[in-house]
Amino acid sequence: MNSLRPEINRVQASYPRTYKMERANRRFVHGFGIFFVTFLLAATPLHLLGFMKHPLHPSQLALMDILVVAFVICGSLRVERRVVLYEDGIEVAGWISSRKLSRAEIRGRRMGKLAWQAGGGSYYIIVPLSEQERELKLPFFLHVDKYFRAWMREIPSVEYTGPN
């Protein structure tokens, strides 16, 4: 931990430190989900009562409703993931699962890039030492501070080698 810049050493970071996706982005995704569910609540009865020009069959409506609700739940689970930074490791935790890597298990870090349609932002990818393990992708639009950036600088940067 001595390799941190001097100004960060003066104000010692207390670990663990927790980081989440930017609040505005979380609100956008949740609002988008609420819009879709509200749209379903309005459209489903209209189809069932025959007010639509070409009403869907109830089984098609049920399938559509299930798929949209699953999409909304997956989006909510994804944006509510948090990164917990420890002095000797990093963890990405969500409502359903979590994954932690210690510094000894980390080969390096690299940056991933979102498509321009998704905002074009970058996000961190932690590359494990073992090639059999999956990479640890941190949430995009992560709200970070100087301690997070200093911790990441200590991890060597690696190039993407592609699937083996």
Stockholm file with secondary structure:
# STOCKHOLM 1.0

chainA/1-164         MNSLRPEINRVQASYPRTYKMERANRRFVHGFGIFFVTFLLAATPLHLLGFMKHPLHPSQLALMDILVVAFVICGSLRVERRVVLYEDGIEVAGWISSRKLSRAEIRGRRMGKLAWQAGGGSYYIIVPLSEQERELKLPFFLHVDKYFRAWMREIPSVEYTGPN
#=GR chainA/1-164 SS CTTSCHHHHHSCCCSSEEEEBCHHHHHHHHHHHHHHHHHHHHHHHHHHTTCSSSCCCHHHHHHHHHHHHHHHHHHHHHHTCEEEEETTEEEEECSSCEEEEEGGGEEEEEEEECCGGGTCCEEEEEEESSTTSCCEECCSSBCCCHHHHHHHHTSCBCCCCCCC
#=GC SS_cons         CTTSCHHHHHSCCCSSEEEEBCHHHHHHHHHHHHHHHHHHHHHHHHHHTTCSSSCCCHHHHHHHHHHHHHHHHHHHHHHTCEEEEETTEEEEECSSCEEEEEGGGEEEEEEEECCGGGTCCEEEEEEESSTTSCCEECCSSBCCCHHHHHHHHTSCBCCCCCCC
//
